[in-house]
Amino acid sequence: MFYWLFIVVVFCSILIVFYIYNYYAKHSKIKKNLERIRNKWGRPVNARRNFKLIASYLNAVDVPAKISSATADDLDLNNIFDFIDRTNSKPGKQYLYKKLFTPETSLAELVKFDKKVETLNIPRPDLEGIELELTKLNSTDAYYLAELFLNEHEFLIVPLMAFYIRISGIAIIGLIISLFIVPNPVCFMILIALLVGNIALHYGTKNKISSYTRSLPQLIILNSVARRLLKKVSFEEDELVKASLNKLAGLNRSLNLVNFESKMADNPENFSYAIYKFIKMLFLLEPLMFISSVKRINKYRSDIEVIYKYVAEIDALISVLSIRTGLAHYSKPVFNTENLQMDLTDMFHPLIYNCVPNSIHTRTDEGVLITGSNMSGKTTFIRSIAINTLLAQTIYTTCTREYKAPILKIQTSIRTSDDLGEHKSYFQAEALSILDIINQSSGDEPVKSLIIIDEIFRGTNTIERIAAAKSVLTYLTDNKNFVFVSTHDLELAELLDNDYAVYSFEESVNDTRLVFDYKMKTGVLRNKNGIAILETIGYPESVVEDAYIVSEELKRKYLL
């Protein structure tokens, strides 16, 4: 009798210790999350991001409006995402990432998005309470929530194995009880065999069902977070969200095992969660969750999607507020529906610290030619135009004092490289890239293009490069597109004549240093300091003199 009383006392003591530990661990986590939320407000978050999981929501469905992979590389969109990502949850990251890569062409949807942003422009303590709720979905497992509704799940476990999974836990508990009552070597050996078999079965099925089983506890947390957010935030689609939550209420009650794990997963760093994961492996709880819920989850896929988007969008909206707070200056875009002009005032690149702002005014019947030496700022400038156009049509926020332009399709050719696998030369790859731009920029396209080209046709000889560039650039403006091209070929400016406005970025040589002011000037590049730079950094005098002589000969041959 004393032996059993001792066991009960020890067991109760362990439960009390666990309760006290979990209580303080939970409150410590809330305190840390609140401190992190306050520290990151208005600032980029320096963190490692799993882009494979973040992009899974974007890549799951083919979206026609999606930015091409070439343009994404040209604009460093993953780095842009690093800058704008101030989200608190994994679904929020996935939603914001998808939004960045799928520019909106509907003005009504953009205005609706901005209206939601302003709805959340509330006092910081209230907003911090919402952000704290969202941090409950910051587990890596929450990345897999989208898989619950993106695809219908197949029943991957054969009936006989499913039957074993259902009864194995009961059999193990029965054997343990019998060994306490009457120790028996045969029962002990059967117990060991079952446990070893269960471990093998756990890892054998893990790869097939892990993304599903990892997301189920997060689904319970998602529903809980959505219910709390409905009390704090009011949007037009609230009734739809409430209806979906009501439909899922019965599902949540039927997933008792999942519900228990969701409470454990809310604080995965505590010791009890580690013990639970060990027990889950021995008793095949993951396969059991799968076979007992997969049909019901398939039934409610559309409702899960509604709730996922509701919570994820709120997180993305808060991120936009944080971006606007932290920018040196910003403006909301003004979209011209009929006037085919672009006005960008004091525009800057968001990733460049203390970036020098520049302004530009242009129209579809007049392209923009940017000249300048390397590192002078011309490529950064044209890339900034594309990035700000993208931000305008995704998060309704631009790094400008004023942004006026039509809704545009963004096309770029900046980082072209040769393709050894496809046996393509640099020039072939560049020509194909620009051909793709031409094919998508005809006069009958419903949405006009913003076309950004850096050093057009640099992969071929001077005469053919200039001739081909002139004909292509004339074609693009004739079809009423916004065209921005950087080049070292000053002859292009003369050939394009009135079709293109010409600007330049210049530098000066100061002792042995290049001095850049990064301000765009009207007209062709006047300073040609390439050879002078060689002289200032210590090239042999004979090399410098010979370069000047050859330069003068080439000028007389080609320009006079």
C-alpha atoms as one frame of an Amber mdcrd trajectory, in Angstrom:
protein
   0.000   0.000   0.000   2.797   2.376   0.928   4.502   1.549  -2.421   1.469
   2.664  -4.464   0.984   5.765  -2.277   4.617   6.702  -2.893   4.135   6.347
  -6.680   0.994   8.540  -6.583   2.811  11.254  -4.573   5.790  11.230  -6.946
   3.495  11.360  -9.974   1.495  14.295  -8.558   4.729  16.108  -7.665   5.975
  15.720 -11.225   2.686  17.090 -12.570   2.912  20.124 -10.263   6.514  20.802
 -11.307   5.535  20.527 -14.966   2.592  22.895 -14.451   4.757  25.509 -12.709
   7.496  25.150 -15.345   5.035  25.494 -18.239   3.346  28.488 -16.602   6.603
  30.419 -16.270   7.856  29.247 -19.675   4.655  30.508 -21.311   4.843  33.918
 -19.669   8.552  34.198 -20.434   7.813  33.468 -24.094   5.095  36.146 -24.200
   7.489  38.664 -22.677  10.202  37.823 -25.241   7.741  38.023 -28.132   6.477
  41.413 -26.991  10.028  42.729 -26.711  10.833  41.421 -30.210   7.655  43.020
 -31.621   8.584  46.384 -30.169  12.209  46.217 -31.291  11.394  45.408 -34.915
   8.682  48.016 -35.447   9.603  50.277 -38.355  12.804  48.313 -39.036  13.853
  45.483 -41.345  14.161  42.165 -39.522  17.582  40.567 -39.874  16.813  36.851
 -39.807  17.443  33.676 -41.771  14.459  32.810 -43.935  13.552  29.435 -45.396
  12.575  30.604 -48.881  11.695  27.083 -50.008   8.901  26.882 -47.409   7.954
  30.562 -47.733   7.564  30.205 -51.518   5.576  26.946 -51.306   2.264  28.843
 -51.119   3.206  30.951 -54.169   4.460  27.982 -56.195   1.576  25.638 -55.434
  -0.676  27.171 -58.091   0.216  28.587 -61.493  -0.629  32.311 -61.357  -0.566
  34.178 -64.727   0.334  37.491 -63.090   3.368  36.029 -61.327   6.673  37.839
 -61.866   9.009  35.725 -64.007  12.006  34.099 -62.333  14.350  36.166 -64.546
  12.739  39.437 -63.442  12.744  38.273 -59.821  16.508  37.714 -60.076  17.019
  41.022 -61.892  15.287  42.915 -59.086  16.733  40.868 -56.188  13.208  40.136
 -55.009  14.258  37.813 -52.205  16.337  40.656 -50.782  13.394  43.024 -51.244
  11.266  40.528 -49.319  13.873  40.457 -46.540  13.411  44.229 -46.289   9.595
  44.324 -46.271   9.003  41.192 -44.174   8.004  42.382 -40.697   5.452  39.585
 -40.218   4.917  37.648 -36.993   3.630  34.338 -38.364   4.657  31.814 -40.982
   1.349  32.112 -42.914   1.896  35.885 -42.919   5.312  35.396 -44.516   3.877
  33.127 -47.198   1.020  35.512 -47.949   3.291  38.587 -48.174   5.781  36.707
 -50.365   3.038  35.666 -52.773   1.741  39.229 -52.856   5.190  40.614 -53.697
   5.535  38.202 -56.621   2.045  38.758 -58.070   1.495  42.459 -58.859  -2.166
  43.463 -58.959  -3.726  44.834 -62.143  -7.055  45.773 -60.534  -7.157  49.289
 -59.099 -10.186  48.374 -56.983  -8.295  45.526 -55.287  -5.318  47.781 -54.556
  -7.523  50.446 -52.987  -9.311  47.762 -50.966  -5.956  46.496 -49.692  -4.887
  49.998 -48.621  -8.204  50.516 -46.848  -7.475  47.419 -44.772  -3.990  48.723
 -43.961  -5.508  51.960 -42.654  -8.066  49.984 -40.617  -5.138  48.569 -38.654
  -3.559  51.989 -38.137  -4.542  51.888 -34.466  -2.665  52.757 -31.227   0.482
  50.690 -30.815  -0.574  48.857 -27.611  -3.692  47.552 -29.393  -1.689  46.575
 -32.473   0.906  44.833 -30.308  -1.896  42.693 -28.853  -2.809  41.577 -32.385
   0.838  40.871 -33.199   1.165  38.752 -30.055  -1.733  36.612 -31.242  -0.042
  36.142 -34.597   3.208  34.963 -32.988   1.368  31.788 -31.947   1.699  30.736
 -35.597   5.442  31.285 -35.760   6.372  27.604 -35.546   8.040  26.089 -38.620
   5.139  23.614 -38.718   2.796  26.503 -39.560   4.422  26.691 -43.005   2.545
  23.480 -43.852  -0.932  24.877 -43.132  -1.435  25.860 -46.763  -0.990  22.231
 -47.826  -4.226  21.364 -46.016  -6.276  23.255 -48.625  -4.022  23.486 -51.678
  -4.363  19.801 -52.560  -6.748  16.989 -51.743  -5.038  14.414 -49.533  -5.011
  10.748 -50.460  -5.402   7.955 -47.897  -1.815   6.682 -48.123  -1.954   3.870
 -45.545  -3.283   0.407 -46.468  -6.330  -0.881 -44.464  -4.444  -3.622 -42.568
  -1.767  -1.184 -41.434  -4.434   1.353 -40.490  -6.123  -1.274 -38.301  -2.819
  -2.017 -36.546  -2.180   1.697 -35.973  -5.584   2.034 -34.313  -5.078  -0.850
 -31.861  -1.309  -0.744 -31.201  -1.578   1.947 -28.528  -4.252   0.008 -26.636
  -2.141  -3.172 -26.901   0.952  -1.445 -25.502  -0.955   0.059 -22.568  -2.529
  -3.336 -21.843   0.862  -5.068 -21.846   2.366  -2.446 -19.514  -0.520  -2.867
 -17.030  -0.238  -6.667 -17.150   3.507  -6.475 -16.435   2.818  -4.356 -13.330
   0.300  -6.915 -12.086   2.074 -10.138 -13.070   5.625  -9.857 -14.496   5.875
 -12.144 -17.522   8.911 -12.535 -19.828   6.713 -13.357 -22.825   4.617 -10.206
 -22.376   7.797  -8.179 -21.923   9.254  -9.507 -25.200   5.980  -8.786 -27.045
   6.008  -5.259 -25.615   9.574  -4.663 -26.793   8.702  -6.026 -30.251   5.678
  -3.714 -30.504   7.701  -0.652 -29.454  10.516  -1.412 -31.897   7.985  -2.064
 -34.662   6.176   1.178 -33.886   9.413   3.172 -34.056  10.168   1.624 -37.442
   6.604   2.289 -38.650   6.740   5.861 -37.358   9.821   6.669 -39.426   8.571
   4.592 -42.360   5.424   6.695 -42.738   6.932  10.014 -41.631   8.054  11.254
 -45.052   4.643  10.535 -46.591   2.504  12.244 -43.985   4.777  14.561 -41.973
   3.742  17.807 -43.671   0.100  16.875 -43.037   0.475  15.790 -39.421   2.727
  18.734 -38.593   0.060  21.139 -39.840  -2.915  19.685 -37.946  -2.005  21.097
 -34.497  -1.321  24.413 -36.243  -4.851  24.291 -37.683  -6.293  24.307 -34.161
  -4.043  27.268 -33.282  -5.040  29.024 -36.539  -8.733  28.737 -35.658  -8.100
  30.023 -32.136  -6.084  32.993 -33.434  -8.760  33.810 -36.027 -11.500  33.872
 -33.364  -9.490  36.283 -31.234  -8.647  38.516 -34.196 -12.339  38.783 -35.126
 -12.883  40.478 -31.772 -10.153  43.039 -32.483 -10.318  43.667 -36.250 -13.318
  44.349 -38.475 -13.250  43.744 -42.256 -15.975  43.350 -44.869 -15.477  39.587
 -45.150 -15.841  38.927 -41.396 -19.138  37.070 -41.873 -17.501  34.679 -44.318
 -14.719  34.002 -41.822 -17.236  33.432 -39.008 -19.181  30.984 -41.169 -16.012
  29.013 -41.954 -15.021  28.945 -38.276 -18.444  27.618 -37.352 -18.149  24.849
 -39.927 -14.756  23.882 -38.560 -15.948  23.859 -34.940 -17.196  20.289 -35.251
 -13.958  19.225 -36.904 -11.931  20.732 -34.069 -13.943  18.841 -31.445 -13.416
  15.558 -33.277  -9.641  16.012 -33.321  -9.129  15.573 -29.581  -5.614  14.222
 -29.958  -4.672  17.060 -32.302  -6.234  19.577 -29.933  -4.003  18.297 -27.137
  -0.905  18.551 -29.331  -1.813  22.095 -30.409  -1.587  23.183 -26.778   1.812
  21.543 -26.521   2.949  23.038 -29.848   2.026  26.529 -28.642   5.265  26.364
 -26.649   7.494  23.801 -28.405  10.593  24.805 -26.445   9.405  23.396 -23.119
  10.544  20.030 -21.770   7.079  18.458 -21.729   6.783  18.902 -25.488   9.987
  16.900 -25.981   8.566  14.096 -23.824   5.322  14.215 -25.781   7.188  13.866
 -29.084   8.870  10.700 -27.745   5.519   9.267 -26.640   4.044  10.218 -30.025
   6.681   8.104 -31.736   6.147   5.039 -29.522   2.343   5.091 -29.810   2.161
   5.974 -33.540   0.190   9.111 -32.808   1.150  10.819 -36.086  -0.184   8.010
 -38.346  -3.212   7.798 -36.041  -3.898  11.526 -36.538  -3.609  11.031 -40.287
  -6.004   8.098 -40.675  -8.574   9.584 -38.297  -8.736  13.050 -39.873  -7.754
  13.008 -43.559 -11.296  12.576 -44.917 -12.703  15.330 -42.705  -9.900  17.730
 -43.636 -10.588  17.173 -47.345 -14.220  18.053 -46.714 -13.378  21.445 -45.175
 -10.520  22.563 -47.445 -12.267  25.724 -48.676 -13.085  26.839 -45.123  -9.507
  26.285 -43.989  -8.348  28.464 -46.896 -10.705  31.291 -45.884  -9.349  31.338
 -42.332  -5.724  30.996 -43.464  -6.022  33.986 -45.806  -7.823  36.061 -43.171
  -5.108  35.599 -40.549  -2.182  35.760 -42.999  -3.451  38.961 -44.622  -3.761
  40.734 -41.271  -0.132  39.880 -40.580   0.903  41.217 -44.009  -1.112  44.414
 -43.464   0.706  45.086 -40.194   3.988  44.521 -42.018   3.030  47.246 -44.514
   2.311  49.659 -41.657   5.758  48.940 -40.230   7.378  49.531 -43.640   5.664
  52.904 -44.038   6.728  53.922 -40.519  10.386  53.133 -41.156  10.906  54.637
 -44.636  12.662  57.999 -44.938   9.663  59.054 -47.022   6.953  57.185 -48.886
   3.854  57.812 -50.945   0.779  55.889 -51.936   0.613  55.447 -55.708  -1.737
  57.402 -57.925  -2.696  55.271 -60.923  -3.500  57.022 -64.195  -6.173  55.171
 -66.110  -6.012  57.218 -69.311  -3.006  59.540 -69.085  -0.047  57.397 -70.217
   2.599  59.283 -68.249   4.912  58.408 -65.392   5.956  60.875 -62.697   8.294
  59.664 -59.954   9.466  62.299 -57.499  12.433  61.778 -55.146  12.515  58.042
 -55.815  15.058  55.862 -53.994  16.081  52.203 -53.789  14.867  50.702 -50.475
  17.901  48.434 -50.020  20.543  51.152 -50.360  21.392  52.990 -47.166  21.090
  56.773 -47.559  20.220  56.305 -51.205  20.351  59.564 -53.191  16.798  60.242
 -54.487  16.149  61.085 -58.154  13.071  62.146 -60.092  11.851  61.301 -63.586
   8.995  62.328 -65.849   8.297  60.351 -68.997   5.526  59.063 -71.249   4.876
  56.011 -73.420   5.851  57.691 -76.689   9.250  58.761 -75.360  11.673  56.257
 -73.886  14.467  57.029 -71.432  18.123  56.386 -72.226  20.514  56.449 -69.260
  24.245  56.870 -69.901  27.056  56.723 -67.403  30.152  54.808 -66.343  30.163
  51.730 -64.148  29.187  52.298 -60.494  27.792  55.741 -61.288  24.243  54.715
 -60.384  22.491  54.172 -63.717  21.632  50.480 -63.154  20.475  51.176 -59.602
  18.233  53.937 -60.941  16.448  51.837 -63.559  16.157  48.929 -61.123  14.597
  51.333 -58.578  11.897  52.247 -61.095  10.905  48.596 -61.503  11.012  47.924
 -57.749   8.844  50.932 -56.933   6.367  49.986 -59.664   6.184  46.510 -58.145
   5.715  47.852 -54.604   3.005  50.214 -55.875   1.050  47.309 -57.373   1.545
  44.936 -54.445   1.692  46.722 -51.075   0.371  50.105 -52.298   3.491  51.805
 -50.968   6.359  53.414 -52.879   9.774  54.777 -51.943   8.961  58.164 -53.487
   7.444  61.478 -52.504   5.050  61.110 -55.416   4.256  58.172 -57.702   1.971
  58.613 -60.703   1.743  55.973 -63.427  -0.695  53.568 -65.077  -1.053  49.946
 -63.965   1.866  48.225 -65.688   3.338  44.825 -66.506   6.987  44.650 -65.403
   9.573  43.194 -67.780  13.338  43.294 -67.314  16.600  42.210 -68.919  19.416
  42.987 -66.501  21.321  39.895 -65.422  21.446  37.865 -68.602  24.127  35.149
 -68.673  25.225  32.489 -71.091  23.733  29.001 -70.717  26.300  26.244 -71.204
  23.700  23.537 -70.629  21.578  24.851 -73.494  24.671  25.736 -75.595  23.621
  29.387 -75.735  26.125  32.220 -76.004  25.696  35.367 -73.937  24.331  37.223
 -76.963  21.851  34.432 -77.786  20.564  34.394 -74.214  20.205  38.188 -74.204
  18.514  38.204 -77.620  15.992  35.590 -76.456  15.317  37.587 -73.289  14.586
  40.745 -75.265  12.524  38.783 -77.821  10.315  37.608 -74.962   9.860  41.258
 -73.935   8.937  42.212 -77.519   6.392  39.391 -77.755   4.651  40.591 -74.585
   4.712  44.299 -75.459   2.712  44.613 -78.654   0.291  47.472 -79.190  -2.799
  45.358 -78.484  -1.728  44.266 -74.984  -4.435  45.352 -72.488  -1.813  46.275
 -69.864   1.170  48.302 -71.043   4.676  47.259 -70.029   7.378  48.857 -67.955
  10.533  47.651 -69.707  13.920  47.832 -68.011  17.027  46.872 -70.004  20.587
  47.175 -68.730  23.356  47.491 -71.355  21.316  46.273 -74.325  23.030  43.717
 -76.611  26.373  44.031 -74.861  27.285  40.537 -76.074  28.043  41.484 -79.689
  30.246  43.904 -81.661  29.768  47.675 -81.477  28.211  48.364 -84.904  25.679
  45.506 -84.786  24.909  46.184 -81.120  23.998  49.811 -81.786  22.011  48.976
 -84.932  20.011  46.200 -83.239  19.474  48.263 -80.087  18.145  51.223 -82.070
  15.590  49.134 -83.971  14.388  47.269 -80.844  14.049  50.400 -78.703  12.130
  52.222 -81.430   9.756  49.254 -81.750   9.075  49.208 -77.996   8.174  52.908
 -77.782   6.134  52.714 -81.012   3.961  50.193 -79.162   3.347  52.643 -76.290
   5.434  51.076 -73.519   7.478  52.750 -70.803  11.085  51.932 -71.712  14.180
  52.609 -69.590  17.557  51.560 -70.968  21.060  52.011 -69.601  23.975  52.025
 -72.043  27.595  52.977 -72.598  26.901  53.528 -76.308  26.579  57.279 -76.663
  25.917  56.851 -80.385  22.473  55.458 -79.508  21.398  58.876 -78.266  21.963
  60.398 -81.707  20.281  57.550 -83.579  17.183  57.524 -81.355  16.839  61.304
 -81.724  13.427  62.479 -80.476  12.182  58.993 -79.570  14.195  58.912 -76.336
  15.051  61.449 -73.655  18.688  61.117 -72.619  20.019  61.393 -69.059  23.364
  60.617 -67.484  25.107  59.762 -64.240  28.600  61.191 -63.995  31.623  60.982
 -61.699  34.757  63.004 -61.148  38.321  61.875 -60.491  39.762  63.185 -57.235
  43.411  62.197 -56.783  43.221  58.397 -56.877  39.508  58.198 -56.091  36.302
  58.218 -58.077  33.743  60.627 -56.639  30.073  59.907 -57.398  27.172  62.193
 -56.555  24.543  59.707 -57.900  22.406  62.578 -59.205  20.883  62.186 -62.640
  21.568  64.973 -65.140  19.832  65.838 -68.370  21.747  65.017 -71.533  24.482
  62.661 -72.703  27.406  61.703 -70.483  30.055  64.391 -70.911  32.877  63.177
 -68.701  34.728  60.184 -70.151  37.122  59.295 -67.398  37.913  55.668 -68.142
  41.514  56.253 -69.215  41.998  58.969 -66.591  41.030  56.417 -63.927  43.761
  54.072 -65.175  46.232  56.905 -64.766  45.158  57.832 -61.241  45.336  54.281
 -59.906  48.879  53.735 -61.139  48.861  52.144 -64.606  52.226  52.447 -66.450
  52.594  55.769 -68.265  53.185  54.031 -71.609  49.891  52.135 -71.314  47.977
  55.334 -70.515  49.528  57.306 -73.369  48.876  54.521 -75.865  45.241  54.309
 -74.710  44.749  58.066 -75.301  46.225  57.818 -78.820  44.019  54.853 -79.781
  40.988  56.598 -78.283  41.508  59.672 -80.481  41.944  57.502 -83.593  38.702
  55.637 -82.881  36.818  58.901 -82.363  37.962  60.216 -85.728  37.090  56.941
 -87.436  33.620  56.401 -86.017  32.367  59.816 -84.963  33.743  62.281 -87.509
